[in-house]
Each structure stands twice: as structure tokens, then as C-alpha cells.
Amino acid sequence: MKKDSLYKIAFMCKGQVYEIYARSIDQGALFGFVAVEELVFGERTTVVVDPSEEKIKSEFEDVRRTYLPMHSIIRIDEVDKQGASKISKLEGGNVAQFPIPVYTPGDKST
């Protein structure tokens, strides 16, 4: 990964779609999770405040690294410019979550 890479990560959480930006993503040490580090949020350069961006910024305020379950990730894009992080409603469309659990350790019923 390049040092100056910027990634846009879209994932489902609590029935909503979160879009965040980060400088580093990795497979992570936890099985089935993607590690997201160095979260990037927009700078306040204007008087207008986006409540959606403020909500997501406060939710991830003290987070150094977050682990996202692979089955909740919709997409990961490497981008050149940062947009606004946001939370939006998950509406009908063609995006569906994989059945849970993806892997059950020690299941000997099969």
C-alpha cells in the first residue's frame, strides 16, 4: 500500500450504511474481520455543519483502529479525494447482507 493512499469504506451497521475514509486497511489479525486504521474526517472550514458527518465523527472520535466484519462491508474504494463521511438509511435496492454466522468454529453437526 502506498503511504498516501486514501480509502472509502462503505459498510452496513445497525440497519444503516456507513461511509468512512481511512489511510490504512488490512486483512487484520482477527479471522473474518478487516482492520481499518487512521480514520480521516473532513476539516471544519465552513460555518455549515453536516449533522450526519458530525454523528459519525463523534461515534469514531477516540478510535485508533476498528475491525469490521467482512460480511458487513459493501465495498472498499481507493480514492484520490476525500468526500464527506456519512450515515444513510439502508433502503430496498439490491444490497443484501450474507447470512450470519459465516463460520462457526467447532460445529460438528455436519
C-alpha positions as CSV (number, residue, x, y, z in Angstrom):
1,M,0.0,0.0,0.0
2,K,1.2,3.5,-0.8
3,K,1.8,5.8,2.1
4,D,-0.6,8.5,0.8
5,S,-3.4,6.1,-0.1
6,L,-6.9,7.0,0.8
7,Y,-9.8,4.5,1.0
8,K,-13.5,4.9,1.1
9,I,-15.2,2.1,3.0
10,A,-18.9,1.5,2.9
11,F,-20.4,-1.0,5.3
12,M,-23.7,-1.9,7.0
13,C,-24.2,-1.3,10.7
14,K,-27.4,-1.1,12.7
15,G,-29.6,-1.1,9.6
16,Q,-27.7,1.8,8.1
17,V,-24.9,2.3,5.6
18,Y,-21.8,4.0,6.9
19,E,-19.3,5.6,4.6
20,I,-15.9,6.4,6.2
21,Y,-12.4,7.3,4.9
22,A,-9.2,5.8,6.1
23,R,-5.5,5.8,5.3
24,S,-4.9,2.2,6.1
25,I,-6.8,-1.0,5.7
26,D,-5.6,-4.6,6.2
27,Q,-6.8,-8.1,6.4
28,G,-6.3,-7.9,10.2
29,A,-5.4,-10.5,12.8
30,L,-8.9,-11.4,13.6
31,F,-10.4,-14.0,11.3
32,G,-13.3,-12.7,9.3
33,F,-12.6,-9.0,10.0
34,V,-11.0,-6.1,8.1
35,A,-8.8,-3.7,10.2
36,V,-9.4,-0.1,9.4
37,E,-6.9,2.5,10.8
38,E,-6.1,6.2,10.5
39,L,-9.7,7.3,10.0
40,V,-9.9,10.7,8.2
41,F,-12.7,13.2,8.7
42,G,-13.3,16.5,6.9
43,E,-12.0,19.6,8.4
44,R,-14.4,22.3,9.6
45,T,-13.6,25.1,7.2
46,T,-17.1,26.5,6.8
47,V,-19.9,27.5,9.1
48,V,-22.3,24.9,7.7
49,V,-22.2,21.7,9.7
50,D,-23.4,18.4,8.3
51,P,-25.2,16.6,11.1
52,S,-24.6,13.2,9.5
53,E,-20.8,13.7,9.4
54,E,-20.8,15.1,12.9
55,K,-22.6,12.0,14.2
56,I,-20.2,9.6,12.5
57,K,-17.2,11.7,13.7
58,S,-18.4,11.6,17.3
59,E,-19.0,7.8,17.1
60,F,-15.4,7.2,15.9
61,E,-13.8,10.0,17.9
62,D,-11.4,8.0,20.1
63,V,-10.9,5.1,17.7
64,R,-7.4,4.2,16.6
65,R,-8.4,1.0,14.8
66,T,-11.7,-0.6,14.1
67,Y,-12.4,-4.1,13.0
68,L,-15.3,-4.5,10.5
69,P,-16.8,-7.9,9.9
70,M,-16.2,-8.9,6.3
71,H,-19.8,-9.8,5.6
72,S,-20.9,-6.2,6.6
73,I,-18.6,-4.5,4.1
74,I,-20.4,-3.3,0.9
75,R,-17.3,-2.0,-0.9
76,I,-13.8,-0.5,-0.5
77,D,-12.6,2.0,-3.0
78,E,-9.1,3.7,-3.3
79,V,-9.9,7.3,-4.0
80,D,-7.9,10.5,-4.8
81,K,-10.1,13.0,-2.9
82,Q,-11.9,12.7,0.4
83,G,-15.6,13.2,0.4
84,A,-17.9,13.6,3.4
85,S,-18.2,10.7,5.8
86,K,-21.9,9.9,6.3
87,I,-24.6,7.6,7.6
88,S,-27.5,6.9,5.4
89,K,-30.6,4.7,5.6
90,L,-30.4,1.2,4.1
91,E,-33.1,1.2,1.5
92,G,-34.6,-1.6,-0.5
93,G,-32.2,-1.9,-3.6
94,N,-30.0,-4.8,-4.5
95,V,-27.7,-4.9,-1.4
96,A,-28.3,-7.8,1.0
97,Q,-26.3,-9.0,4.0
98,F,-24.8,-12.5,3.9
99,P,-26.4,-15.0,6.3
100,I,-24.9,-15.0,9.8
101,P,-22.8,-16.8,11.0
102,V,-20.3,-17.2,8.1
103,Y,-18.1,-19.5,10.1
104,T,-18.9,-21.4,13.3
105,P,-15.8,-22.9,15.0
106,G,-16.2,-26.3,16.5
107,D,-19.6,-27.1,14.8
108,K,-19.5,-30.9,14.4
109,S,-23.1,-31.4,13.4
110,T,-22.2,-31.9,9.7
